[in-house]
Amino acid sequence: MGCIDSRPQVEAVASLVQFNALLAQHPCVVVMFVSKRSPECTEALPVYQEVAANTPEAFCMMVDVEDGEAIATAQKAGGETPAFKLFYRGNGVKTFAGSNAAKLKMEVAKLVAS
């Protein structure tokens, strides 16, 4: 696969148009779906920010399922939060939920190494 991107950040996205544009622009994308009401999301956010900072090959987005309802609906991500969806060249390749830091790091590493 091989992903090259030099923007280590987490970008908050609420617009489906913006979401699709970013998917098209970046080869490796990791999306964290969150809910403002979930303490588990609050716990997972620092880990996600760390993964973003340490993995410049992946473009990291965050979508609040309430504010970005159209995105959550299109990606079938309105259930358990936090939820993560990994994309390669616009195609979803992995989806999982929960705040397991080791799993997040492992899956992102696999995405950018493939």
Sequence and secondary structure as in RCSB ss.txt:
>XXXX:A:sequence
MGCIDSRPQVEAVASLVQFNALLAQHPCVVVMFVSKRSPECTEALPVYQEVAANTPEAFCMMVDVEDGEAIATAQ
KAGGETPAFKLFYRGNGVKTFAGSNAAKLKMEVAKLVAS
>XXXX:A:secstr
         EEE   HHHHHHHHHH SEEEEEEE TT HHHHHHHHHHHHHHHH TTSEEEEEETTTTHHHHHHT
T  SSSSEEEEEETTEEEEEEES  HHHHHHHHHHHHH 
